[in-house]
Amino acid sequence: MCKVFLSVIAIILLCSCSQVKTNPVRVNQTSSDSDAFAIQASRDGRYYVYIPNETDRLKTTLLRNPKSPTEDSVWEVKLADIRNNIDIYKKATKRHEIILKIETDPNVEYPYVKSLLGYLQNIGYSHWNMTTKR
């Protein structure tokens, strides 16, 4: 009786293992990152924002701080100031919908990235493109 029971269990396990399916990885590609608002998370827990599109960057720079040099392209910001920078960017470009691009280094500690993603969700941004630079 015990051998029959073990045989039935073995058959059930073998049958259930064969039903495991792997889902393909889906990669969403955007048309261009040149229209994105980019946020970088650094290894030491600092956050930087930049705008790849030069025209949008110049407009945004003047709204951020009229006294700052217009050639500045990367600005260090506190996590809590990212929302203000996004709002300034939206006002400068006259766009209501924006593309957020998050760039990290493979050596960035996970809590920094998790804090950034949590913050973005809290301010209403749940879609972004994330890349890891080497």
C-alpha positions in Angstrom: 0.0 0.0 0.0 2.8 2.4 0.9 4.6 1.6 -2.5 1.4 2.4 -4.4 1.0 5.7 -2.5 4.6 6.8 -3.1 4.2 5.8 -6.8 1.1 8.0 -7.1 2.9 10.9 -5.4 5.9 10.5 -7.7 3.6 10.5 -10.8 1.8 13.6 -9.6 5.1 15.4 -9.0 6.4 14.5 -12.4 3.3 15.6 -14.1 3.1 18.9 -12.3 6.8 19.7 -13.0 6.2 19.2 -16.7 3.5 21.9 -16.6 5.8 24.7 -15.5 6.0 27.3 -18.2 8.5 30.0 -18.6 7.2 33.4 -19.7 9.2 35.2 -22.3 10.8 38.5 -21.3 9.1 41.5 -22.8 11.3 44.5 -23.5 9.5 47.8 -24.3 11.6 50.0 -26.5 10.9 53.7 -26.7 11.3 55.7 -29.8 13.9 58.0 -28.4 15.4 59.0 -25.1 16.2 62.5 -26.3 12.8 63.7 -25.1 13.1 62.1 -21.7 13.7 63.6 -18.3 16.6 61.6 -16.9 17.3 60.8 -13.3 20.6 59.3 -12.3 21.1 57.4 -9.0 24.8 57.3 -7.9 26.7 54.8 -5.8 26.9 57.3 -2.9 23.2 57.8 -2.7 23.1 61.1 -4.6 20.5 61.9 -7.3 21.1 63.9 -10.5 18.7 65.1 -13.2 19.5 66.0 -16.7 17.7 66.6 -20.0 19.2 65.1 -23.1 17.5 67.4 -25.5 19.6 70.6 -25.8 16.7 73.0 -26.6 14.6 71.6 -23.7 17.6 71.8 -21.4 18.2 75.5 -22.1 14.6 76.4 -21.4 14.6 74.3 -18.2 17.9 75.8 -17.0 16.5 79.3 -17.2 13.4 78.4 -15.3 15.3 76.4 -12.6 17.7 79.2 -11.8 18.1 82.2 -14.1 21.6 82.8 -12.6 22.9 79.3 -13.4 25.1 78.9 -16.4 23.1 77.6 -19.4 25.7 75.1 -20.3 25.0 73.1 -17.1 23.5 69.9 -18.2 23.5 67.7 -15.0 22.1 69.0 -11.7 22.5 67.3 -8.3 19.2 67.3 -6.5 17.8 66.0 -3.3 15.2 63.2 -3.6 12.5 65.6 -2.4 13.3 68.2 -5.1 12.9 65.8 -8.0 9.2 66.7 -8.3 9.9 70.4 -8.5 12.4 69.7 -11.3 9.9 67.6 -13.2 7.3 70.4 -12.9 9.8 73.0 -14.1 10.6 70.7 -17.1 7.0 70.2 -17.9 6.4 74.0 -17.8 9.4 74.7 -19.9 8.6 72.2 -22.6 4.8 72.7 -22.4 4.3 68.9 -22.1 1.8 67.3 -19.8 3.0 63.8 -20.4 6.7 63.1 -20.0 9.0 60.2 -20.4 11.1 59.4 -17.3 14.4 57.7 -17.7 16.2 56.3 -14.7 19.9 55.5 -15.0 21.9 53.6 -12.5 25.3 52.1 -12.2 25.4 48.3 -11.5 27.1 49.1 -8.2 24.4 51.4 -6.8 23.0 50.0 -3.6 19.4 48.8 -4.0 17.9 51.0 -1.2 18.8 54.2 -3.2 17.0 52.9 -6.3 14.1 51.6 -4.2 13.8 55.0 -2.5 13.7 56.7 -5.9 11.1 54.4 -7.4 9.0 54.7 -4.3 9.2 58.5 -4.4 8.2 58.6 -8.1 5.2 56.4 -7.4 4.2 58.6 -4.5 4.2 61.7 -6.7 2.2 59.9 -9.4 4.8 58.5 -11.8 4.6 54.8 -12.2 6.0 54.4 -15.7 9.7 54.9 -16.5 12.5 53.5 -18.5 15.3 52.1 -16.4 18.8 51.5 -17.7 22.0 50.3 -16.1 25.2 51.9 -17.3 28.6 50.2 -17.2 
